[in-house]
Structures are given as C-alpha cells and as structure tokens.
C-alpha cells in the first residue's frame, strides 16, 4: 500500500514544497496529527443507537487508535475534537475577536466579504439555495458554537508552539515521480466563517507535483538533482481529472524560486473550505444535491438538444453544465492573508507519509465529528488513504489517473512511446493492405462468376448466393479501406508530432483544460447594491406572496404567480445587463407559440396547400427540362 519513506524522499519534497497563501480571516492552518489527536476522543456510532465513547479525551495513542475493531453493519468510528465550550471562555473569546476586528491592528485577520453569492446567480439557483438552507434545520450539522471552540483550541496549540506541517509522500509510477503534499486542518469553518456550504471537524487537502528524471539513471548525480517538474495538480473540493492540473510553464501557475534552487508552486487556499486554486480571487462553487441529480441530467440533455439540434443559443466549449439545480457558494481564495512558505522563519515542518505511518493505514474512521448528515456535507472526512466508507481514495492508489495524467507520457519517454505507436500503426497498415489485396482478388473472382451465372434459371439459387457474397465482401472491403485511410492519417499526425518533439516544441500548455475555473469579476451588475438586496429578498418575497394569494385571492393564484415570476425575470435581466437577450428569447418563444397555434387551427388547409404546391413545383420542373432539352 506504499513504499518505505527514505531521507532522499524528504529532500525531494523540500525542493518543491508549495507556498500557501490564505485569505484574511482564516482561523485554521495545517498542523501535525499528533497535537490534534491529543485533543480528541474516539467514539462509535451504531444505527439507531446513541454514540458510545471508546477512548476518552487525552488518552488516544497511535496504538489504541489503530487497534482492530469490529462493528455491526453501518457502524461509524469517529474522532471528536471539540466539546461544548465553557460559556465564560466563549464570551471572552468573542469579545477579544470584536475588539481585534474594531482595532484592525492586524489587517490580515479582518475578512471583508465580497459581492454576495446570491447576486451572482439566477433566481432558480437562489430558490434551490433557500430549500438547501431549510434542510440544515432538519439535517445533522455541526453545532453553531463549535467553530469558535475549535478556533480557541487551535490558538491554544499554536500559543504553546507555533508550527505548520504537511505530510509528504513520494510515489514512482511509470516514468513519473509524484510528490504528494497532504495538509491537515483541525476544522473547516466554511459555512460559519465565510457563508459557504458546510462546517466540519478535520479537513485533509492535497497538492501534487509531477516530476521526471532528466538524465541517465546511472549518472552519479543525485536523484533529486535530476528531477524536473512538469505538472502540478491542486485538490479542489471533489473534482478530479484534467482540469485539476497545470503544466509547469503555464502562466497561470505562479512559482517562487528560492536561493537554494528550490522551485515552489504557489497555492491560493479557499477561506474556510481550504480548497486549492492557481489564481487569487473569488470562485463560484456549486454543490449538487444527490437527490436532484436526475433533474440535472434531464436539464443537461434538454440544453444539448437546444444547442445541437435546434441550433439556438451559444454553444460554447467552456460553458459549464446546467446549474439551476445546484447550490451556489463563493469560495474566497484572495491570498491577502497569512502565507506559509519555505522562506519564512515559521516555514513548513515536513513529515514523511508512507507504509510505516500507522495512523494513516490503521485507522479507517472519520477524523472528526459524525453528524449523521444524509448528504455528508457536515460529516468529517476520513484520512489521506481512505474515503468515508473505508475504501481507498483514488488520489492515493491512482495519483496519475486522479489528475488525468495516466494517458500522458513523461517527456523523456515520450519519443520512445511515439515511435512504438508509429511502428504499430505501420504494421497495421501493412496488414490491412495485404488483406485488402486478397479480398479484392476474391471479389473480382466472384464478380466474374456472377456474370457467368446470370440468366441461367437452373443456377438461380447459386446466383443469389453469389450476389449475397459480393454484397458482404464489398461492405467488408469498404470498412477495411476506411480503416486504412484513417490509420495513414494517424501515422502522418504522429510523424508530424515526432518532428515537433525533436525540435523541442510543446503542445500549448492549456490544451488539456476543458472547463477552466476562473475567479469571478468583482461586479458586472447594474446598480450592484440594489441587485444584491433584491437577490437576498426575492425568493422570500415570492414565497410570502404565494401564501397571501392562496389565503386572500386563490382564484388569481396562477395568474399572480406567473406575473410575479415574469416581473422577477425582467428585473434579473435588467440587473445583469441581459434585457436585450431576454427580449430576443421572448420573441422567439412567442413566434414558436404563434406558429403552433396556426398549425393547430389550420392544419388541413396547410396540408392541402403544401400538397398543391408540391404538385405544381413538380410540373414546373418537368416542363422546364423538356423546354431546355
């Protein structure tokens, strides 16, 4: 399940360890596991039973944490970091925070929210967001004062000894050296601190650097000196694949070069969520609720039909999927707060993570509170090796495939792979040419026999059999010749690619990215403050209006609801400077409705007129052919 870590692995990790930039107001930073475990207790949750304490606070060791445990189906083992805070300590802490905010002695600690998330999305997303907010009242969630208690505990840890840690892992797969940097945060306060989707105890995040050996493996030069970085991939929520990674020469990837020759990618960390981004800014992140997935799939299919079949709208390759049924949240990754880098006095404390790390492999439970949240957003995560269900994380067992690099060859072996592919295609072309020649001869022979058999009544059955063989063989030859043509085109493309690679040319650095995640512009709204207020109250006002209509004017319910929705859409389009697009869309819809009504009312007249016009056109074309003969 991993290799034994060695000293040279730590040296490699140090050479490329990332620089993390946080947002003002961030309360939690990466720490070592040992200090966290010292503050935790271990619990067991069985279905339909109250939680049961297994190991008390301050009594957890690596040995008793990783001891084998058997539970009934559905049993969850979890750590609990925070107990309800003492009211006096809680009040003192809150007063200190208010005083600190008012004095603004350290501007890095003061968070100023940007334009509200609801003002940046449409009415449909805001309506679903209102439903999501109401579910928090019914779902299991982290108690409201837990984030403050966690911040108090974290500050106590750091006051005793200020340390920032990561857990590094080096994996060799194919010709790649994969450097994984795992960061452990004691708490995720995205919801309570930054108006995000969730809060939960514990948070594991990861950054990967993908290197290759740039010299002869037999060289006397050390391995770490030979390694060249080629790609980086940043974990961001639950995403995976090509969009997560950037090539080392991509201008979006910022780097810090240190005096010792180290090359350190810069990471902008989401406030409270701890997701990782390549550029500073505010990102619109959407949460998809599992029970709404069928509606999302249907809406995406309808959208594809609208663009591909009806040729309406703007079919853009980078257009995100349909998002009305997703919940919008803003992830603040401004990078204007604390930074942790190798250049600082309080830089990184590096720990190796491998097969001899017992807490990573021996404990499959959750690293924080289990709230029994049905959509899992408020449940703590499992460790770096396992998912919440106890199976192994893909980013652990398949670090190349997780970032879409399992199909990408390292630069040193790319030419060799390309030459092998060209040779295989050339062999296939030769095989196809031989097969086509043989089948052509057979088809020619069948053609001669068919001509000889034609007209002989006593050989009619044999003649039909020859015709069937000719038809089958002709189709087979057509398919083989098409395959040969395609293989030759592929061979030409590979030869061209080989020439480019021999000249040192690279494909564009961003060719692999299909859905780039860019920071949102600060404001593109007309009367932005008014638009934000409208976004905040529109759903609530509509709900209240529907209730009042049902009570006092039920006979006008449908008309009233339609009128209010129309009014909201009109205001939305005005605020977003899309009024002309809205009017164009309405004109198209009204035209389609009018056409449908006309077809329905005058269906037979239209059919008769169409048939008459077709007959007259046929007569005209035939007569014109005779005249010009």
Secondary structure by P-SEA (a helix, b strand, c coil): ccccccaaaaaaaaabbbbbbbccccccccccaaaaaaabbbbcccccccccccccccccccccccccccccccbbbbbbccccccaaaaaaaaaaaaaaaaaccccccbbbbcccccccccaaaaaaaaaaaaacccccccccaaaaaaaaaaaaaaaabbbbbbbbbbbbccccbbbbbbbbbccccccccccccccccbbbbbbbbbbbbcccccccccccccccccccccccccccccccccccccccbbbbbcccbbbbbbbbbccccccccccbbbbbbbbbbccaaaaaaaaaaaaaaacccccccccccccccccccbbbbbbbccccccccccccccccccccccccccccccccccccccccccccccccccccccccccccccccccccccccccccccccaaaaaaaaaaaaaaaaaaaaaaaaaaaaaaaaaaaaaaaaacccccaaaaaaaaaaaaaaaaaaaaaaaaaaaaaaaaaaaaaaaaaaaaacccccccccccbbbbbcccccccaaaaaaaaaacaaaaaaaaaaaaacccccaaaaaaaaaaaaaaaaaaaaacaaaaaaaaaaaaaaaaaaaaaaaacaaaaaaaaaaaaaaaaaaaaaaaaaac
